[in-house]
Amino acid sequence: MIQGHSEIISLNGEVITEAYVEPIHGASEMPELTTFGPITVPVGQYFVMGDDRDVSYDSRSRDFGFVSAESIYGEPLYFYLSGRSGMLLR
């Protein structure tokens, strides 16, 4: 179960610490981007969120929703312009 309240995200009741997310307080015109849930993710589906949380069009948006496992074809090899300093994943 995933939930967001005032820019704090919790997964199964535990707060997620994300140093790479920098909120732009008050930047979002869509309230569901900062406060949502709790949402139970169905089996075979994924809940996706961008790290630019105040303006990301992702699973929090009603028009976007969950992503099915069949829709995922690959994995990232490199993070570009991330707070992780371009960390190579392999």
KOLTORLO-819286 format. One line per 2 residues: number of its first residue (from 0); their letters; for each residue x, y, z of N, C-alpha, C. Coordinates in Angstrom, 1 decimal, m for minus. Last residue first. Example, Ala and Ser with C-alpha at 12.3 -4.5 7.8 and 13.67 -1.06 7.14 Angstrom:
KOLTORLO-819286
1> SA> 12.8 m2.2 7.1 13.7 m1.1 7.1 12.9 0.0 7.9 ~ 13.2 m5.7 7.8 12.3 m4.5 7.8 13.2 m3.3 7.8
END
This chain:
KOLTORLO-819286
89> RL> 25.2 m1.2 m13.2 25.8 m2.6 m13.4 27.2 m2.6 m13.0 ~ 24.4 1.4 m12.9 23.7 0.4 m12.2 24.3 m1.0 m12.3
87> LM> 26.2 4.4 m12.2 26.1 3.2 m13.1 25.4 2.1 m12.3 ~ 25.0 7.5 m11.3 25.4 6.2 m10.8 25.2 5.1 m11.8
85> GS> 24.9 10.3 m11.5 25.1 9.5 m12.7 25.6 8.1 m12.3 ~ 24.5 11.3 m8.8 25.7 11.6 m9.6 26.0 10.6 m10.7
83> RG> 22.1 11.1 m7.7 23.0 10.0 m7.5 24.3 10.1 m8.3 ~ 20.5 13.0 m8.5 21.2 13.3 m7.3 22.2 12.2 m6.9
81> SL> 20.9 13.0 m12.1 20.3 12.6 m10.9 21.1 13.0 m9.7 ~ 21.6 13.2 m14.8 21.2 14.4 m14.0 20.4 14.0 m12.8
79> YF> 20.8 9.9 m15.5 21.4 11.1 m16.0 20.8 12.3 m15.2 ~ 21.6 6.7 m14.6 20.7 7.8 m14.2 21.4 9.1 m14.6
77> YL> 21.6 3.7 m16.6 22.3 4.9 m16.1 21.3 6.0 m15.7 ~ 20.0 1.7 m17.3 21.4 1.4 m17.1 22.2 2.5 m16.5
75> PE> 16.8 0.5 m16.4 17.7 1.6 m16.6 19.1 1.1 m16.4 ~ 15.3 m2.2 m18.2 15.7 m1.6 m17.0 16.7 m0.5 m17.2
73> GY> 12.4 m3.2 m20.1 13.8 m3.1 m19.8 14.1 m2.6 m18.5 ~ 9.6 m3.3 m20.4 10.5 m4.1 m21.3 11.9 m4.1 m20.9
71> IS> 6.4 m3.3 m19.2 7.8 m3.0 m18.8 8.8 m3.9 m19.6 ~ 3.9 m4.2 m19.7 4.4 m3.0 m20.4 5.8 m2.6 m20.1
69> EA> 3.4 m6.4 m18.1 3.7 m6.7 m19.5 4.2 m5.4 m20.3 ~ 2.8 m5.1 m15.7 4.1 m5.8 m15.8 4.4 m6.1 m17.3
67> SV> 1.2 m1.9 m16.2 1.1 m3.4 m16.2 2.5 m4.0 m16.3 ~ 0.9 0.8 m14.1 1.6 0.3 m15.3 1.6 m1.3 m15.2
65> FG> m1.9 2.8 m13.0 m0.9 1.8 m12.8 m0.3 1.4 m14.2 ~ m2.5 6.3 m14.1 m2.8 5.0 m13.4 m1.6 4.1 m13.3
63> FD> m3.3 8.5 m15.8 m2.2 7.7 m16.0 m2.3 6.3 m15.4 ~ m5.5 9.9 m15.0 m5.4 9.6 m16.4 m4.3 8.6 m16.7
61> RS> m5.0 10.5 m12.3 m6.1 9.6 m12.7 m6.0 9.1 m14.1 ~ m1.7 10.4 m11.0 m2.7 11.1 m11.9 m3.8 10.1 m12.4
59> RS> 0.0 8.7 m9.8 m0.9 9.5 m9.0 m2.0 10.2 m9.7 ~ 1.6 7.6 m11.8 0.5 6.8 m11.3 m0.5 7.5 m10.3
57> DY> 2.3 10.7 m13.5 2.6 9.4 m13.2 1.4 8.7 m12.6 ~ 3.8 13.5 m14.3 2.6 12.8 m14.7 2.8 11.3 m14.6
55> SV> 5.3 15.7 m12.0 5.4 14.4 m12.7 4.0 13.9 m13.1 ~ 5.5 18.0 m10.5 5.0 18.1 m11.8 5.0 16.8 m12.6
53> DR> 6.5 17.3 m8.0 5.5 18.4 m8.1 4.8 18.5 m9.5 ~ 8.5 15.3 m8.4 7.2 15.0 m7.9 6.1 16.1 m8.0
51> DD> 10.6 14.2 m10.0 10.3 15.6 m10.0 8.8 15.7 m9.6 ~ 10.7 11.5 m10.0 11.5 12.2 m8.9 11.2 13.7 m8.9
49> GM> 7.6 9.9 m10.6 8.8 10.6 m11.0 9.5 11.2 m9.8 ~ 6.3 6.7 m9.9 6.3 8.1 m9.5 7.6 8.7 m10.0
47> VF> 4.1 3.9 m10.4 5.3 4.6 m10.7 5.2 6.1 m10.4 ~ 3.1 0.8 m9.5 2.8 2.2 m9.2 4.1 3.0 m9.4
45> YQ> 2.2 m2.0 m11.5 3.2 m1.2 m10.8 2.7 0.2 m10.6 ~ 0.7 m5.3 m11.4 0.7 m3.9 m11.8 1.8 m3.2 m11.0
43> GV> 0.5 m7.8 m10.4 0.8 m7.7 m11.9 0.8 m6.2 m12.3 ~ m2.0 m7.0 m8.1 m1.0 m8.0 m8.5 m0.8 m7.8 m10.0
41> PV> m2.6 m3.5 m7.4 m3.0 m4.9 m7.8 m1.9 m5.7 m8.2 ~ m1.9 m1.6 m4.7 m1.5 m1.9 m6.0 m1.9 m3.3 m6.4
39> TI> m3.9 0.5 m2.8 m3.4 m0.8 m2.9 m3.1 m1.2 m4.4 ~ m3.3 3.6 m1.4 m3.6 2.9 m2.6 m3.0 1.5 m2.6
37> PG> m4.6 6.0 1.0 m3.8 4.9 0.6 m4.3 4.1 m0.6 ~ m4.0 8.5 m1.6 m4.0 7.2 m1.0 m4.7 7.1 0.3
35> FT> m2.3 11.7 m1.4 m3.0 10.6 m2.1 m3.1 9.4 m1.3 ~ m0.9 14.7 m1.9 m1.6 14.0 m0.9 m2.5 13.0 m1.6
33> TL> 0.5 15.7 m4.1 1.1 15.8 m2.8 0.4 15.0 m1.7 ~ m1.1 15.1 m6.3 0.4 14.9 m6.5 1.1 15.0 m5.1
31> EP> m3.7 15.8 m5.9 m3.4 14.4 m5.8 m1.9 14.1 m5.9 ~ m3.8 18.6 m6.5 m3.6 18.1 m5.1 m3.3 16.7 m4.9
29> ME> m2.2 20.2 m8.9 m3.0 19.0 m8.8 m2.8 18.5 m7.4 ~ m0.4 22.2 m9.2 m1.8 22.6 m9.3 m2.7 21.4 m9.1
27> SA> 2.7 22.5 m7.5 1.7 21.6 m8.1 0.3 22.2 m8.1 ~ 4.2 24.2 m5.9 4.3 24.3 m7.4 3.2 23.5 m8.1
25> GH> 4.3 24.1 m3.2 3.2 24.9 m3.8 3.3 25.0 m5.3 ~ 7.7 23.5 m3.2 6.5 23.7 m2.3 5.5 24.6 m3.0
23> IP> 9.2 21.4 m4.8 9.0 22.8 m5.1 7.7 23.1 m4.4 ~ 11.3 18.8 m3.4 10.0 19.4 m3.7 10.0 20.9 m3.9
21> EV> 13.5 16.8 m4.6 13.5 18.2 m4.1 12.2 18.8 m4.4 ~ 14.9 13.7 m4.1 13.6 14.4 m4.4 13.7 15.7 m3.8
19> YA> 17.1 12.4 m3.1 17.2 13.0 m4.5 15.9 13.7 m4.9 ~ 16.5 11.3 m0.7 17.3 12.5 m0.7 17.4 13.2 m2.1
17> ET> 14.0 9.8 0.5 14.5 10.0 m0.9 15.2 11.3 m1.0 ~ 12.7 7.5 2.6 13.6 8.6 2.6 14.2 8.7 1.2
15> IV> 9.4 6.6 3.3 10.5 6.4 2.3 11.4 7.6 2.4 ~ 7.8 5.3 6.1 8.2 6.5 5.4 9.4 6.2 4.5
13> EG> 5.7 2.5 6.1 7.0 3.0 6.4 7.4 4.2 5.5 ~ 3.2 1.5 5.3 3.3 2.1 6.6 4.7 2.7 7.0
11> NL> 3.7 0.7 2.6 3.3 m0.3 3.7 3.5 0.2 5.1 ~ 5.3 3.6 2.2 5.1 2.3 1.5 4.9 1.3 2.6
9> SI> 4.8 7.1 2.0 5.0 5.9 2.8 4.6 4.6 2.0 ~ 6.1 10.3 1.5 5.6 9.1 0.9 5.8 7.9 1.8
7> IE> 5.2 13.6 1.8 5.9 12.5 2.5 5.3 11.2 2.0 ~ 3.8 15.7 0.8 5.1 15.4 0.2 5.8 14.3 0.9
5> SH> 1.3 15.5 2.3 2.2 16.6 2.4 3.6 16.3 2.0 ~ 1.3 12.1 1.9 0.7 13.2 2.7 1.7 14.3 2.8
3> GQ> 0.6 9.1 0.2 1.4 10.4 0.2 0.6 11.4 1.0 ~ 1.1 5.6 0.0 0.3 6.8 0.5 1.2 8.0 0.5
1> IM> 0.6 2.2 m0.9 1.3 3.4 m1.0 0.5 4.6 m0.6 ~ 0.8 m1.2 0.0 0.0 0.0 0.0 0.9 1.2 0.0
END
